[in-house]
């Protein structure tokens, strides 16, 4: 039966880091909002669609 009290070095490091610097959680959330949890504007969506490059069925085979 595994020892349930075991804490890996990484888990221990993260617990200690977040205990010493609780503002990191808020900074992480803000950074995530900046890059991932935001909606694209219609202009951004249109620009992305125009920039899209059509991909062939097998990308490693060079046939025009």
C-alpha positions in Angstrom: 0.0 0.0 0.0 1.5 3.4 -1.0 2.4 5.9 1.7 -0.2 8.7 1.5 2.1 11.1 3.4 4.6 11.3 0.6 4.9 14.7 -1.1 7.1 15.0 -4.2 9.8 17.6 -4.4 7.9 19.5 -7.0 4.6 19.5 -5.0 6.6 20.6 -1.9 8.2 23.4 -3.9 4.9 24.6 -5.4 3.2 24.6 -2.0 6.1 26.6 -0.4 6.2 29.0 -3.4 2.5 29.7 -3.2 2.5 30.1 0.6 5.4 32.6 0.3 4.0 34.5 -2.7 0.1 34.2 -2.8 -0.1 37.0 -5.4 1.2 34.6 -8.0 -2.2 33.0 -8.3 -3.8 36.3 -9.2 -1.0 37.0 -11.7 -1.5 33.6 -13.3 -5.2 34.2 -13.7 -4.6 37.6 -15.3 -2.1 36.2 -17.7 -4.5 33.5 -18.7 -7.2 36.0 -19.3 -4.8 38.0 -21.6 -4.0 35.1 -23.9 -6.6 32.3 -23.6 -9.9 33.3 -22.0 -10.8 36.1 -24.3 -13.1 36.5 -27.2 -11.9 37.5 -30.6 -13.4 40.5 -32.2 -15.1 40.0 -35.6 -12.2 41.9 -37.2 -9.6 39.7 -35.6 -11.5 36.6 -36.6 -11.7 37.8 -40.2 -8.0 38.6 -40.3 -7.2 35.1 -38.9 -9.4 33.5 -41.6 -7.7 35.5 -44.4 -4.3 34.4 -43.1 -5.2 30.8 -43.0 -3.1 28.6 -45.3 -4.9 25.6 -46.8 -3.3 22.4 -45.7 -3.0 19.4 -48.0 -4.1 15.9 -46.9 -0.6 14.7 -46.2 1.5 17.6 -45.1 4.9 15.9 -45.6 4.3 15.1 -49.3 5.1 18.1 -51.5 2.5 18.1 -54.2 1.0 21.4 -55.5 
